[in-house]
């Protein structure tokens, strides 16, 4: 027997992820290089929003904090169909790789937040 669906006012959509960073401008440049996006001419010092919803993704909010307690596990995943090319790209950028197998790569942003690139 199937489970009964419970009515809820909450939709199963994740419109944004929040990444806490110590320097928004440096982080914007780093994430732009990572994602292949143009670096904006102006950035705020407290927050930057990567509006990725047009590409069926969550938006990424870079939010300034005086101190960041980075997660030791991935806080979100990015789609990367070719794992070897992605590994080489990250290595060329000087990104610290935490873990790699045939399907996933865990790596750190400049504040030590662990992210994941996944080919599945």
Phi and psi in degrees as a GROMACS rama.xvg file:
@    title "Ramachandran Plot"
@    xaxis  label "Phi"
@    yaxis  label "Psi"
@TYPE xy
-77.4351  155.708  UNK-2
-75.0913  148.338  UNK-3
-77.0164  134.046  UNK-4
-79.8889  131.887  UNK-5
-97.4292  132.512  UNK-6
-67.3042  134.357  UNK-7
-145.662  145.724  UNK-8
-81.6489  -4.05477  UNK-9
-94.8356  127.386  UNK-10
-87.8919  146.437  UNK-11
-80.9094  58.6061  UNK-12
-130.639  138.67  UNK-13
-112.8  96.8145  UNK-14
-78.501  -16.5931  UNK-15
-156.547  150.178  UNK-16
-121.136  146.209  UNK-17
-110.347  129.467  UNK-18
-119.956  122.481  UNK-19
-91.1504  128.492  UNK-20
-133.521  157.722  UNK-21
-91.4346  -24.841  UNK-22
-137.402  102.315  UNK-23
-61.0226  -45.3489  UNK-24
-60.0381  -48.354  UNK-25
-63.9302  -38.9102  UNK-26
-68.3665  -38.3263  UNK-27
-60.1717  -46.4925  UNK-28
-60.6807  -43.5466  UNK-29
-63.1259  -48.4106  UNK-30
-67.2765  -34.4536  UNK-31
-62.6271  -43.8354  UNK-32
-62.7438  -44.171  UNK-33
-60.6027  -43.8946  UNK-34
-93.8985  -1.97178  UNK-35
68.9569  35.8593  UNK-36
-107.075  152.082  UNK-37
-67.912  142.89  UNK-38
-77.6858  124.467  UNK-39
-66.7824  149.202  UNK-40
-65.8629  -36.9186  UNK-41
-125.759  140.827  UNK-42
-135.309  147.742  UNK-43
-75.9881  160.954  UNK-44
-88.1692  -15.3165  UNK-45
-104.14  -26.907  UNK-46
-161.043  149.698  UNK-47
-140.022  136.279  UNK-48
-113.985  119.76  UNK-49
-87.0075  106.201  UNK-50
-81.2014  87.0046  UNK-51
-98.4739  4.76296  UNK-52
-63.7894  -23.4231  UNK-53
-66.4736  -20.8841  UNK-54
-101.844  24.7369  UNK-55
62.6661  33.1078  UNK-56
-120.222  169.087  UNK-57
-74.6384  153.342  UNK-58
-76.7172  150.027  UNK-59
-110.226  121  UNK-60
-101.614  117.433  UNK-61
-92.3365  117.848  UNK-62
-119.376  127.771  UNK-63
-73.4539  135.834  UNK-64
-136.754  146.811  UNK-65
-63.1869  -35.7546  UNK-66
-138.2  139.967  UNK-67
-114.497  134.717  UNK-68
-105.142  88.139  UNK-69
-65.2551  147.211  UNK-70
-75.5264  146.378  UNK-71
-88.3933  -5.10856  UNK-72
-120.084  156.458  UNK-73
-57.0627  136.691  UNK-74
-93.707  -19.3856  UNK-75
-163.665  167.882  UNK-76
-118.868  144.776  UNK-77
-112.992  147.387  UNK-78
-80.5771  127.059  UNK-79
-143.983  89.1306  UNK-80
-58.8325  -31.6909  UNK-81
-109.165  99.4724  UNK-82
-61.8051  -41.2981  UNK-83
-69.0279  -42.2931  UNK-84
-64.1994  -40.2616  UNK-85
-63.6256  -43.9916  UNK-86
-59.1538  -45.0333  UNK-87
-64.4213  -41.9565  UNK-88
-59.8266  -49.0261  UNK-89
-62.795  -41.5827  UNK-90
-61.8326  -43.3157  UNK-91
-62.5462  -31.8821  UNK-92
-78.2263  -8.07876  UNK-93
78.9641  21.8667  UNK-94
-76.1402  137.66  UNK-95
-75.9987  119.62  UNK-96
-90.2498  128.983  UNK-97
-96.2242  -37.7441  UNK-98
-156.715  144.719  UNK-99
-147.117  134.98  UNK-100
-138.377  -167.263  UNK-101
-68.1486  -19.1572  UNK-102
-112.832  -28.4964  UNK-103
-134.765  153.955  UNK-104
-131.267  124.943  UNK-105
-100.555  134.105  UNK-106
-147.85  165.201  UNK-107
-107.795  143.436  UNK-108
-83.2222  -174.114  UNK-109
-71.715  -12.4976  UNK-110
-100.226  4.22559  UNK-111
88.8708  3.41092  UNK-112
-66.8961  130.362  UNK-113
-86.0215  127.763  UNK-114
-117.642  168.751  UNK-115
-132.702  138.339  UNK-116
-110.651  129.755  UNK-117
-129.756  134.398  UNK-118
-96.5584  0.882382  UNK-119
